[in-house]
Amino acid sequence: MINTGNDALRIDVTLDDVSLQQTDMGDISVMLGDHQCVLQNKNALMGVLTVTAPQLPKESAGILNLTVTVGSLGTFQTTWEFMKPPSPRVDMMSVKINDAERNPLWLKLRGVNSTYATTKIEFKILNLHAKFGHDFDELQVWFAKTQRVVAKMANRMDATWTIEQNGRDVDFSFELDVRGVPEDHHELSVHVLHSSMFQQLINFTQSVQVKDMSVPLVIDGAVAPPPF
């Protein structure tokens, strides 16, 4: 079972009860579906072939035939399951708002003329990597049905957002302007683009509440100041 971007996955193929001759070495073909594998070992006389699997497109996911053809001996075949690469998703446990965890998620209501213009939001997007077929050079943040942030990899000097590729995942942080967003629960999503073309949508799995914190809270008879 392999994914696209398999990092040159090595496959050992054993041909039972087959005696390969030196003359067969130049006439061996190994196919995974319609894709050619690269034969690695130069001495397969013991009947064990070592090949490098090709990088497969996501559309090839499913059961494929692994076919070995030896010129003088014929064709040998078995099945191989190609598992579709994992889909990108937001790690909701990583979400922070103004450097703090909030559960449930909420933002303070801001008037259109508020001097507190933005709120910092950061989180991890899992499995967003080219090795899984998820190429991207731009992330757009949509909140309350409106595009709020455009983060283009070509403009890394922008101080309002950061994108860091850490292994197979992406750490994403940005300043979100919520001035004028009405008090309610709103959806937050990330649009993934490559070469200005939309690729996929990654949604928060819970809504983000914008709530009016101007009314002081009463806690055990004491008035607590509203948070920023």
Buried (B, 14 or more C-beta within 10 A) or exposed (E): EBBBBBEEBEBEBEBEEBEBEEEBBEEBEBBBBEBEBEBBBEEBEEEEBBBBBBBBEBEBBEEBEBBBBBEEBEEBEEEBEBEBBBEBBBEEEBBEBBEEEEEEBBBBBBEEEBEEEBBBBBBBBBBBBEBBBBBBBBBBBBBBEEEBBBBBEEEEEBEBBEBEEEEBBBBBBBBBBBBEBEEEBBEBBBBBBBEEEEBBEBEBEBBBBBEEBEEEEEEEEEEEEEEE
